[in-house]
Amino acid sequence: MENLGIVIYENMQPMDAMGPWEVLSLWKNTLKAPINMYLISENGSYVQCANDLIIKAHLDFNNSPQL
């Protein structure tokens, strides 16, 4: 099983994370690809993106698996 992570950070454009997330999740679900997907932020908490969208990370930098 492969691990894929997308780093999220303050004031980022949400599409920079959500676009790849949607493509990878489609690949994972349609083709049954053996991958784990994670959103990763510096502290593993909520991140406020541009336009006030808030995204919650799954993991922080110190506790993420090898990607």
Secondary structure, 3 states (H helix, E strand, C coil): CEEEEEECCCCCCCHHHHHHHHHHHHHHHHHCCCEEEEEEECCCCEEECHHHCEEECCEEHHHCCCC
